[in-house]
């Protein structure tokens, strides 16, 4: 089927929302993720089967021929889906079968598109059901495709059915992960000494760290060093899915030296636990439990190791943070192993391995320094990676194939899984990867869209891409996936809102991704990692390309994700990406406002990210065409407002912005007001949605700013803006009725009122209302205001922006604002000499501030004025001592984040970070609460 025309965008959205709700409900009800989501194993077959089932439901009244074809397609695809999930990573499957699996994945996305197009053409009848206009079945072509796919497999179907699932390893022999050559154990001696010292103080120590960091080796070094001091000892290594009976049998055999039989088949886990516990009750023992993957495993083994007064010791190792926390909860010490290397250690190790391999002296001394620096950057504190990479380098040099670091490391990344010297490292990474369920593998493989040199990747940006791709449907579930991957150290956390992928893990994942054509990477001008056997590109990642790319010659018509990184870029030609769900543009210095209109033609788009695109200052009104858009990421840009059309997008549920990747949501009632047809229909009077308000504040509900002037406050605001927390409005008058409307908004915290004309008389701010208002800015030629008793009872921040004119004859009466703490004047810098009205007004406020019972901070054009009698109050000293240390810490972390960015944009971002930090400090001072990062 052809894609729907642009005019059908709303119909697509309505039908998509129905299916989306069905998928979300299934996920919430606990349906297995692999059965309902897009996966690396089966492509879009999961969602396809869910949608086909839904089309047979009561919400759809379809002709019998259409229902017949849907049932046929569903019946044929269900066993295919099951088969793919079972065999997709089998190494013993022949090449023809792997090719067939890739073809099925390709066709699954074509099927999903055909189903979505069909749904787009359905119309609701009077009963609320969907009906198709034609009586003929639209699935005849799809039926033929499915029949052909199944036929291709039927010749070998029985053979495939007999392929058994890999048997679960009973015990994972630690021999594979122990490094026997003591001369190559870089930095392990200091760790061994520290761990032995911790064991003297604690019965149990848990060694925690990522794959390849040396946990098993360290545990074995300590085991060998102190093992003779104990009456009994045992060392067992687990696997991601261990047979716990065999684990317990191994412990029993080792601690008893084989004196107790473990061959009884009828022995239960509890029977074995009791035997071990009874035997060890009066003995001093040392037990090492290596590579714990799940807390339940430790609970079983721990139950067999009795408490006694004989100084018995237990060592556990794990890469899973949750398992380490479990050990910590039972009074175990945690030894966090993070490999760090000095230049001299790396140089010594490299010289040693070069000499052993016969490559000594074959790299010029002038270049060996850069190699020695490059290896730790690639290995990031992973000893196993250092050793394996150094050996691979030595072999290349000895064989005469080394042609320089850049060429060699590109070869390493491309052949990562097949280089013999890297086998121990690959096995270690495989152990963690193979233990993941298919939905987590899918999410992890998606991380290969990012280039190698990104030290910080936004957490909200990643999890919302997973949702847009269909790997997961709810934000809560996506966050739980992220937590699982970071807990297992597959992703390394950077603060609370970001992560980093270890270069070795990324190289491993890239090779795994290429095996199933999951992500195609075009990084640098000489790198084109296109799978020549692939008919199409599922997801495309582009980095540092200066040359133009002819997408018309590439299979991108059904590509789901396009991620484009790098400072030196051309503006992407995206017209060939008709089915794009995710568009991520980062650090594109050439992307400008006018280029965004073309992007707004991608009607299937669910995620749009224009991160770090510094020339983007505003979004086009054409964004209203993106009816399927769920996430808009404008972080690290200068975009401060969204056009009103963004509020009309039915599926836009989150906006990511700012230096802190903050996620905020559109006001629901505001969107409803547009749907019900209020007097906002005049485009000239439509407000914009602000990402940060005048006070540089942001909340979960985005602030609203009116660009047009109103005579008075529109009455419809009372109903439409109940969720709005920040409002910026331009008025000609502010009378009592207007104040009652604004004061009645239940969630209003920040208010800016702008007058273009000088009021005829002083405006009294009445008592009552504005119960939650904390910040108020009055922008007028002169601040002709006076506050009546009970006005704005919780106001903390009062700001005046004024220019020139006569002073008011009435006092402002700011002393009636019982919660006031800050007063700001933004006016002419030379107010004292050329504007006596301004000077007189400020003198009045200065006197009132001095008389106010609170300690008022008075700012005039950014300069703080002190009141001698209040300057050193205990309250101010207490506030400063509470607030300033946290503020310094937040500013330091923000500066560090900016320093990881490209040099070209660093200066402007640093200015923006300082401005935001200053605003945060001001908020912190007035709330008397420390800043949070």
ZAMARGU-4260 file (C-alpha; in steps of 0.2 Angstrom, whole numbers, plus 5000, padded with zeros to 4 digits):
<rodrens>
0) 5000/5000/5000 | 5005/5018/4997 | 5008/5029/5012 | 4994/5040/5017 | 4993/5058/5010
5) 4998/5072/5021 | 4980/5077/5023 | 4977/5060/5032 | 4988/5064/5047 | 4974/5066/5059
10) 4966/5050/5054 | 4983/5041/5056 | 4984/5048/5073 | 4967/5043/5078 | 4969/5025/5073
15) 4987/5024/5079 | 4981/5031/5096 | 4968/5016/5097 | 4982/5003/5093 | 4994/5012/5104
20) 4982/5011/5119 | 4979/4992/5116 | 4998/4989/5116 | 5001/4999/5132 | 4987/4990/5140
25) 4995/4973/5136 | 5012/4979/5142 | 5004/4985/5158 | 4994/4969/5160 | 5011/4959/5160
30) 5012/4953/5142 | 5030/4946/5138 | 5039/4961/5130 | 5046/4949/5116 | 5028/4945/5111
35) 5021/4963/5109 | 5036/4974/5105 | 5048/4977/5091 | 5064/4966/5094 | 5081/4963/5086
40) 5075/4945/5084 | 5059/4946/5075 | 5058/4964/5069 | 5040/4971/5070 | 5031/4954/5070
45) 5026/4956/5088 | 5016/4972/5085 | 5010/4965/5068 | 5002/4951/5077 | 4995/4962/5091
50) 4987/4973/5078 | 4980/4959/5068 | 4972/4952/5083 | 4965/4969/5087 | 4957/4971/5070
55) 4947/4955/5074 | 4940/4963/5089 | 4924/4972/5093 | 4931/4990/5089 | 4932/4985/5071
60) 4918/4980/5059 | 4926/4973/5044 | 4920/4963/5029 | 4921/4944/5031 | 4934/4943/5017
65) 4945/4955/5026 | 4943/4946/5042 | 4947/4929/5033 | 4963/4936/5026 | 4968/4943/5043
70) 4965/4926/5052 | 4976/4917/5038 | 4990/4930/5040 | 4990/4929/5059 | 4989/4910/5059
75) 5005/4909/5048 | 5015/4922/5056 | 5013/4916/5074 | 5024/4900/5072 | 5036/4911/5062
80) 5037/4923/5076 | 5040/4910/5089 | 5053/4902/5079 | 5063/4918/5076 | 5063/4921/5095
85) 5070/4904/5098 | 5084/4903/5085 | 5089/4921/5080 | 5106/4920/5089 | 5110/4902/5086
90) 5127/4900/5078 | 5124/4883/5071 | 5110/4889/5059 | 5115/4889/5041 | 5118/4905/5031
95) 5102/4902/5020 | 5092/4901/5036 | 5100/4917/5043 | 5096/4926/5026 | 5078/4920/5028
100) 5077/4927/5045 | 5083/4944/5039 | 5070/4944/5025 | 5056/4940/5038 | 5062/4955/5048
105) 5062/4966/5033 | 5045/4960/5028 | 5038/4963/5046 | 5041/4981/5045 | 5032/4982/5027
110) 5018/4972/5035 | 5017/4985/5049 | 5016/4999/5037 | 5003/4991/5027 | 4992/4988/5042
115) 4994/5006/5048 | 4990/5012/5031 | 4974/5002/5031 | 4969/5008/5048 | 4972/5026/5043
120) 4958/5024/5030 | 4945/5017/5042 | 4931/5028/5047 | 4921/5028/5063 | 4902/5025/5061
125) 4888/5031/5073 | 4891/5016/5085 | 4910/5021/5087 | 4917/5007/5077 | 4929/5007/5063
130) 4923/5002/5046 | 4932/5001/5029 | 4925/5010/5014 | 4928/4996/5002 | 4920/4978/5003
135) 4936/4970/4995 | 4950/4964/5006 | 4965/4975/5006 | 4977/4961/5013 | 4977/4950/4997
140) 4995/4956/4993 | 5001/4954/5011 | 4993/4937/5011 | 5004/4932/4996 | 5019/4938/5004
145) 5016/4929/5020 | 5013/4913/5010 | 5029/4915/5001 | 5039/4918/5017 | 5032/4902/5025
150) 5035/4892/5009 | 5053/4897/5009 | 5055/4889/5026 | 5044/4874/5024 | 5058/4863/5017
155) 5069/4865/5032 | 5055/4868/5045 | 5056/4851/5054 | 5075/4853/5055 | 5073/4871/5063
160) 5059/4864/5075 | 5072/4851/5081 | 5085/4864/5085 | 5085/4864/5104 | 5088/4879/5115
165) 5105/4879/5122 | 5107/4870/5138 | 5110/4881/5152 | 5128/4880/5159 | 5129/4872/5176
170) 5145/4881/5182 | 5154/4894/5172 | 5172/4888/5174 | 5183/4903/5181 | 5198/4896/5171
175) 5192/4907/5156 | 5193/4923/5166 | 5208/4920/5177 | 5224/4928/5171 | 5238/4916/5175
180) 5253/4927/5170 | 5257/4937/5185 | 5268/4949/5176 | 5253/4955/5166 | 5242/4958/5181
185) 5243/4977/5180 | 5239/4986/5197 | 5232/4970/5205 | 5244/4969/5219 | 5238/4985/5227
190) 5220/4978/5226 | 5224/4962/5233 | 5232/4970/5249 | 5217/4981/5251 | 5204/4967/5249
195) 5214/4957/5262 | 5213/4971/5274 | 5195/4973/5272 | 5193/4954/5275 | 5201/4956/5292
200) 5188/4969/5297 | 5173/4960/5289 | 5166/4942/5287 | 5160/4946/5270 | 5167/4957/5256
205) 5158/4959/5239 | 5169/4964/5224 | 5158/4975/5212 | 5163/4981/5195 | 5160/4980/5176
210) 5165/4966/5165 | 5183/4963/5162 | 5189/4974/5177 | 5197/4959/5185 | 5185/4954/5199
215) 5187/4935/5196 | 5206/4937/5195 | 5207/4947/5211 | 5196/4935/5221 | 5207/4921/5215
220) 5223/4930/5220 | 5216/4933/5238 | 5209/4915/5238 | 5227/4908/5234 | 5235/4920/5246
225) 5225/4916/5262 | 5217/4900/5258 | 5229/4889/5268 | 5223/4898/5284 | 5206/4890/5283
230) 5201/4872/5287 | 5189/4872/5272 | 5187/4882/5257 | 5178/4882/5240 | 5177/4893/5225
235) 5162/4892/5213 | 5158/4903/5198 | 5140/4905/5193 | 5132/4909/5176 | 5117/4920/5171
240) 5106/4905/5173 | 5115/4892/5184 | 5108/4875/5190 | 5109/4879/5209 | 5109/4861/5214
245) 5125/4859/5204 | 5132/4874/5212 | 5128/4868/5230 | 5135/4851/5225 | 5152/4859/5220
250) 5153/4868/5236 | 5150/4853/5246 | 5163/4843/5237 | 5176/4856/5239 | 5173/4860/5258
255) 5173/4841/5262 | 5187/4836/5250 | 5175/4824/5242 | 5171/4815/5258 | 5153/4817/5257
260) 5143/4810/5242 | 5134/4822/5231 | 5128/4810/5218 | 5111/4807/5224 | 5099/4812/5211
265) 5085/4814/5224 | 5095/4827/5234 | 5085/4843/5234 | 5092/4861/5236 | 5087/4862/5254
270) 5095/4845/5258 | 5111/4851/5250 | 5110/4868/5260 | 5107/4858/5276 | 5122/4847/5273
275) 5134/4861/5269 | 5128/4871/5284 | 5130/4857/5296 | 5147/4852/5290 | 5154/4870/5291
280) 5145/4875/5308 | 5161/4871/5318 | 5174/4875/5305 | 5184/4890/5299 | 5180/4892/5281
285) 5183/4903/5266 | 5171/4902/5251 | 5171/4913/5235 | 5155/4914/5226 | 5160/4922/5209
290) 5149/4931/5197 | 5132/4933/5205 | 5119/4938/5193 | 5103/4938/5204 | 5100/4941/5222
295) 5090/4924/5223 | 5106/4915/5219 | 5115/4923/5234 | 5101/4919/5245 | 5102/4901/5242
300) 5121/4900/5244 | 5121/4912/5258 | 5109/4900/5267 | 5121/4886/5267 | 5135/4896/5275
305) 5133/4897/5294 | 5137/4910/5306 | 5151/4905/5318 | 5164/4913/5329 | 5179/4905/5320
310) 5183/4920/5308 | 5176/4912/5293 | 5176/4923/5277 | 5166/4925/5262 | 5170/4934/5245
315) 5157/4937/5232 | 5160/4945/5215 | 5146/4953/5204 | 5144/4965/5190 | 5126/4968/5195
320) 5124/4983/5206 | 5108/4977/5213 | 5116/4961/5219 | 5130/4971/5227 | 5117/4982/5236
325) 5109/4966/5242 | 5126/4960/5250 | 5128/4977/5257 | 5111/4976/5266 | 5117/4961/5276
330) 5132/4970/5283 | 5144/4965/5270 | 5158/4977/5264 | 5158/4982/5246 | 5175/4983/5237
335) 5171/4993/5221 | 5184/4988/5208 | 5187/5001/5195 | 5203/4999/5185 | 5215/5014/5184
340) 5232/5014/5176 | 5247/5025/5176 | 5256/5029/5160 | 5272/5020/5166 | 5261/5004/5170
345) 5254/5004/5153 | 5271/5007/5145 | 5279/4993/5155 | 5265/4981/5150 | 5266/4985/5132
350) 5285/4983/5132 | 5283/4966/5140 | 5270/4959/5128 | 5279/4966/5113 | 5295/4957/5118
355) 5285/4941/5121 | 5277/4942/5104 | 5294/4946/5095 | 5288/4964/5090 | 5300/4973/5102
360) 5306/4989/5094 | 5296/4988/5078 | 5285/5003/5083 | 5296/5019/5082 | 5300/5027/5099
365) 5292/5043/5093 | 5275/5034/5090 | 5275/5022/5105 | 5270/5036/5117 | 5254/5040/5107
370) 5250/5021/5107 | 5253/5020/5125 | 5241/5035/5128 | 5228/5028/5116 | 5226/5011/5124
375) 5220/5017/5141 | 5207/5028/5132 | 5200/5014/5123 | 5200/5002/5138 | 5194/5015/5151
380) 5201/5005/5166 | 5197/4988/5160 | 5213/4977/5164 | 5207/4962/5153 | 5204/4974/5138
385) 5222/4982/5141 | 5230/4965/5140 | 5220/4959/5125 | 5222/4975/5115 | 5240/4975/5119
390) 5242/4957/5113 | 5232/4961/5097 | 5243/4976/5094 | 5259/4966/5097 | 5253/4952/5085
395) 5249/4965/5071 | 5266/4973/5073 | 5275/4956/5073 | 5266/4951/5057 | 5269/4967/5049
400) 5251/4972/5046 | 5251/4987/5058 | 5250/5003/5048 | 5246/5016/5061 | 5234/5017/5076
405) 5219/5024/5067 | 5219/5011/5053 | 5223/4997/5066 | 5209/5002/5078 | 5196/5003/5064
410) 5201/4985/5060 | 5199/4980/5078 | 5182/4987/5079 | 5177/4979/5063 | 5183/4962/5067
415) 5181/4963/5086 | 5172/4946/5088 | 5185/4936/5077 | 5202/4942/5083 | 5210/4928/5093
420) 5219/4939/5105 | 5203/4947/5110 | 5194/4931/5113 | 5195/4932/5133 | 5187/4949/5132
425) 5174/4944/5120 | 5169/4929/5131 | 5168/4941/5146 | 5157/4953/5137 | 5146/4939/5129
430) 5143/4932/5146 | 5133/4948/5151 | 5125/4950/5134 | 5119/4932/5132 | 5111/4933/5149
435) 5099/4947/5144 | 5082/4944/5138 | 5078/4948/5120 | 5070/4965/5124 | 5085/4971/5134
440) 5097/4965/5120 | 5086/4975/5108 | 5087/4991/5119 | 5106/4988/5121 | 5109/4986/5103
445) 5100/5002/5099 | 5114/5011/5108 | 5126/5008/5093 | 5118/5023/5085 | 5129/5033/5096
450) 5147/5037/5090 | 5163/5031/5100 | 5168/5048/5107 | 5152/5053/5116 | 5156/5053/5135
455) 5139/5059/5140 | 5123/5053/5132 | 5106/5059/5139 | 5095/5046/5148 | 5078/5054/5143
460) 5084/5055/5125 | 5088/5037/5125 | 5072/5030/5134 | 5060/5040/5123 | 5069/5034/5107
465) 5065/5016/5114 | 5047/5021/5115 | 5047/5029/5098 | 5054/5013/5090 | 5041/5002/5098
470) 5054/4992/5109 | 5043/4997/5124 | 5027/5007/5126 | 5027/5015/5143 | 5039/5027/5150
475) 5039/5018/5167 | 5043/5002/5158 | 5057/5010/5148 | 5065/5018/5164 | 5065/5000/5172
480) 5074/4993/5156 | 5087/5007/5158 | 5089/5003/5177 | 5092/4985/5173 | 5105/4989/5160
485) 5115/5001/5171 | 5113/4990/5186 | 5122/4976/5175 | 5135/4989/5170 | 5131/4987/5152
490) 5128/5006/5152 | 5139/5016/5163 | 5130/5030/5173 | 5136/5048/5171 | 5127/5057/5185
495) 5108/5054/5187 | 5102/5059/5170 | 5115/5052/5158 | 5126/5037/5154 | 5141/5032/5144
500) 5145/5016/5134 | 5162/5008/5137 | 5172/5008/5120 | 5175/4989/5121 | 5157/4986/5125
505) 5152/4997/5110 | 5164/4988/5098 | 5156/4972/5104 | 5138/4978/5102 | 5142/4986/5084
510) 5148/4968/5078 | 5132/4960/5086 | 5121/4973/5078 | 5129/4971/5061 | 5125/4952/5062
515) 5107/4955/5061 | 5107/4972/5051 | 5100/4981/5066 | 5110/4998/5065 | 5120/5003/5050
520) 5134/5015/5054 | 5142/5028/5042 | 5155/5036/5053 | 5169/5047/5045 | 5171/5049/5027
525) 5180/5032/5024 | 5169/5022/5034 | 5153/5014/5026 | 5148/4999/5036 | 5134/4994/5025
530) 5129/4976/5025 | 5130/4972/5007 | 5117/4958/5009 | 5104/4969/5017 | 5090/4975/5006
535) 5086/4990/5017 | 5093/4999/5032 | 5083/4997/5048 | 5092/5011/5057 | 5105/5023/5051
540) 5119/5032/5061 | 5130/5045/5053 | 5144/5054/5061 | 5157/5067/5054 | 5152/5066/5036
545) 5157/5081/5025 | 5152/5073/5009 | 5135/5072/5002 | 5126/5056/5004 | 5114/5050/4990
550) 5100/5042/5000 | 5090/5038/4984 | 5102/5024/4981 | 5100/5017/4998 | 5086/5006/5005
555) 5079/5020/5017 | 5061/5020/5013 | 5056/5010/5028 | 5071/5016/5039 | 5065/5018/5057
560) 5079/5029/5065 | 5091/5042/5058 | 5104/5048/5070 | 5116/5061/5063 | 5130/5067/5074
565) 5146/5078/5071 | 5150/5097/5070 | 5155/5096/5052 | 5139/5092/5043 | 5128/5096/5028
570) 5110/5098/5031 | 5102/5080/5028 | 5091/5077/5014 | 5077/5068/5023 | 5063/5067/5009
575) 5068/5048/5006 | 5064/5043/5024 | 5046/5041/5022 | 5043/5030/5037 | 5055/5037/5050
580) 5050/5036/5068 | 5065/5043/5076 | 5075/5058/5069 | 5090/5063/5080 | 5101/5078/5074
585) 5115/5082/5086 | 5129/5096/5085 | 5123/5100/5067 | 5131/5118/5065 | 5123/5120/5048
590) 5105/5116/5053 | 5095/5132/5053 | 5077/5137/5056 | 5071/5136/5038 | 5077/5118/5037
595) 5064/5112/5050 | 5049/5114/5038 | 5054/5099/5028 | 5056/5089/5043 | 5038/5093/5048
600) 5033/5082/5032 | 5039/5066/5041 | 5021/5061/5047 | 5026/5045/5055 | 5039/5054/5066
605) 5037/5050/5085 | 5053/5057/5091 | 5062/5073/5085 | 5078/5078/5092 | 5088/5094/5087
610) 5101/5093/5102 | 5115/5105/5102 | 5110/5113/5085 | 5115/5131/5090 | 5107/5140/5075
615) 5090/5134/5079 | 5080/5147/5089 | 5062/5144/5084 | 5051/5130/5078 | 5040/5132/5063
620) 5021/5132/5064 | 5021/5117/5052 | 5026/5106/5067 | 5007/5104/5069 | 5008/5092/5055
625) 5017/5079/5066 | 5002/5071/5073 | 5011/5056/5079 | 5025/5065/5088 | 5027/5060/5106
630) 5044/5067/5111 | 5052/5084/5106 | 5070/5086/5111 | 5077/5104/5110 | 5090/5103/5124
635) 5105/5113/5122 | 5097/5124/5109 | 5092/5142/5110 | 5073/5138/5108 | 5064/5145/5122
640) 5046/5145/5115 | 5035/5132/5106 | 5022/5138/5093 | 5004/5136/5098 | 5002/5122/5086
645) 5013/5111/5097 | 4999/5112/5110 | 4987/5104/5097 | 4998/5089/5094 | 4987/5075/5101
650) 5002/5063/5106 | 5016/5075/5111 | 5018/5071/5129 | 5035/5076/5133 | 5047/5090/5129
655) 5066/5089/5133 | 5075/5105/5135 | 5089/5115/5144 | 5107/5110/5149 | 5100/5098/5162
660) 5089/5088/5149 | 5073/5092/5159 | 5057/5084/5154 | 5041/5094/5155 | 5024/5091/5149
665) 5010/5101/5139 | 4995/5107/5149 | 4981/5095/5146 | 4967/5108/5148 | 4976/5120/5137
670) 4976/5106/5123 | 4957/5103/5127 | 4953/5121/5125 | 4960/5121/5107 | 4950/5105/5103
675) 4933/5113/5110 | 4935/5129/5099 | 4937/5144/5111 | 4941/5161/5104 | 4959/5156/5103
680) 4955/5151/5085 | 4962/5168/5079 | 4980/5164/5075 | 4986/5181/5079 | 4980/5180/5097
685) 4987/5162/5100 | 4999/5161/5114 | 5016/5152/5113 | 5022/5138/5125 | 5037/5143/5135
690) 5051/5131/5139 | 5057/5143/5153 | 5047/5157/5160 | 5052/5175/5163 | 5060/5170/5180
695) 5069/5156/5172 | 5058/5143/5181 | 5051/5128/5173 | 5039/5115/5180 | 5031/5099/5174
700) 5017/5110/5165 | 5025/5122/5152 | 5022/5140/5155 | 5011/5150/5143 | 5015/5167/5135
705) 5003/5178/5125 | 5011/5188/5110 | 4996/5199/5107 | 4989/5212/5118 | 4972/5210/5127
710) 4961/5225/5133 | 4958/5214/5149 | 4960/5196/5154 | 4950/5184/5143 | 4937/5175/5153
715) 4940/5159/5145 | 4957/5158/5154 | 4948/5152/5170 | 4944/5135/5162 | 4957/5133/5149
720) 4972/5137/5160 | 4968/5128/5177 | 4984/5118/5175 | 4995/5132/5170 | 5009/5137/5182
725) 5017/5151/5173 | 5008/5165/5163 | 5015/5180/5153 | 5001/5191/5147 | 5000/5209/5139
730) 4986/5220/5144 | 4979/5237/5143 | 4970/5237/5160 | 4971/5226/5176 | 4955/5230/5185
735) 4947/5220/5199 | 4937/5208/5188 | 4954/5204/5178 | 4963/5201/5195 | 4949/5189/5201
740) 4951/5179/5185 | 4970/5178/5186 | 4969/5175/5205 | 4957/5161/5203 | 4970/5150/5193
745) 4973/5136/5206 | 4991/5132/5200 | 4998/5149/5195 | 5015/5151/5203 | 5023/5164/5191
750) 5015/5179/5183 | 5021/5192/5171 | 5009/5207/5167 | 5015/5219/5153 | 5008/5236/5149
755) 5013/5245/5134 | 5004/5261/5139 | 5005/5270/5156 | 4990/5267/5166 | 4979/5282/5170
760) 4980/5279/5188 | 4988/5268/5201 | 4982/5250/5200 | 4977/5242/5217 | 4981/5224/5219
765) 4966/5217/5228 | 4967/5205/5243 | 4961/5187/5240 | 4966/5175/5226 | 4984/5171/5220
770) 4985/5158/5233 | 5000/5149/5225 | 5008/5164/5217 | 5027/5166/5221 | 5034/5177/5208
775) 5026/5192/5200 | 5034/5204/5187 | 5025/5220/5182 | 5032/5227/5166 | 5026/5245/5163
780) 5033/5263/5160 | 5031/5266/5178 | 5027/5254/5192 | 5010/5262/5197 | 5005/5248/5209
785) 4999/5248/5227 | 4996/5232/5237 | 4980/5231/5247 | 4979/5220/5263 | 4979/5202/5260
790) 4986/5204/5242 | 4996/5189/5235 | 4999/5181/5252 | 5013/5169/5247 | 5023/5181/5235
795) 5042/5179/5237 | 5049/5188/5222 | 5043/5205/5216 | 5050/5212/5200 | 5048/5229/5191
800) 5053/5232/5174 | 5051/5251/5170 | 5058/5265/5159 | 5053/5283/5163 | 5039/5294/5169
805) 5032/5302/5185 | 5032/5293/5201 | 5016/5287/5208 | 5007/5297/5222 | 5003/5282/5232
810) 5015/5270/5241 | 5018/5253/5234 | 5014/5246/5252 | 5026/5231/5249 | 5026/5228/5268
815) 5009/5221/5266 | 5017/5206/5256 | 5020/5196/5271 | 5031/5182/5262 | 5041/5194/5252
820) 5060/5191/5251 | 5066/5199/5235 | 5063/5215/5226 | 5071/5218/5209 | 5071/5234/5198
825) 5076/5233/5180 | 5077/5251/5173 | 5088/5264/5165 | 5106/5262/5171 | 5106/5281/5174
830) 5090/5282/5183 | 5096/5294/5196 | 5101/5308/5185 | 5089/5308/5170 | 5073/5301/5177
835) 5068/5308/5194 | 5052/5299/5194 | 5061/5282/5194 | 5073/5288/5207 | 5059/5294/5218
840) 5050/5277/5216 | 5065/5267/5221 | 5068/5278/5236 | 5051/5274/5242 | 5053/5256/5239
845) 5070/5257/5248 | 5062/5264/5263 | 5048/5251/5263 | 5061/5237/5262 | 5070/5244/5277
850) 5054/5244/5287 | 5048/5227/5281 | 5048/5214/5295 | 5057/5202/5283 | 5075/5203/5277
855) 5072/5210/5260 | 5085/5208/5247 | 5084/5223/5235 | 5092/5222/5218 | 5093/5237/5206
860) 5099/5233/5189 | 5108/5218/5195 | 5116/5226/5210 | 5112/5221/5228 | 5108/5234/5240
865) 5112/5231/5258 | 5103/5238/5273 | 5116/5241/5287 | 5104/5237/5301 | 5100/5220/5293
870) 5116/5216/5284 | 5122/5203/5296 | 5106/5196/5303 | 5108/5178/5309 | 5094/5173/5297
875) 5104/5179/5282 | 5120/5170/5288 | 5111/5154/5291 | 5103/5155/5273 | 5120/5158/5265
880) 5128/5144/5275 | 5115/5132/5269 | 5113/5138/5251 | 5130/5142/5245 | 5140/5126/5247
885) 5126/5117/5237 | 5126/5131/5224 | 5145/5129/5221 | 5143/5110/5219 | 5129/5112/5206
890) 5139/5125/5196 | 5154/5115/5196 | 5145/5100/5189 | 5137/5110/5176 | 5153/5117/5171
895) 5161/5100/5169 | 5146/5095/5158 | 5149/5109/5147 | 5168/5106/5146 | 5164/5089/5138
900) 5155/5097/5123 | 5164/5102/5106 | 5175/5118/5108 | 5165/5127/5094 | 5149/5128/5105
905) 5158/5128/5122 | 5158/5147/5125 | 5140/5150/5122 | 5135/5135/5132 | 5145/5141/5146
910) 5137/5158/5146 | 5120/5150/5146 | 5125/5138/5160 | 5131/5153/5171 | 5115/5162/5168
915) 5105/5147/5173 | 5115/5144/5188 | 5113/5162/5193 | 5094/5160/5191 | 5095/5144/5201
920) 5105/5152/5215 | 5092/5167/5216 | 5078/5154/5217 | 5087/5145/5231 | 5090/5160/5241
925) 5072/5165/5240 | 5066/5148/5245 | 5080/5146/5257 | 5083/5128/5251 | 5099/5121/5243
930) 5100/5120/5224 | 5099/5103/5216 | 5108/5097/5201
</rodrens>
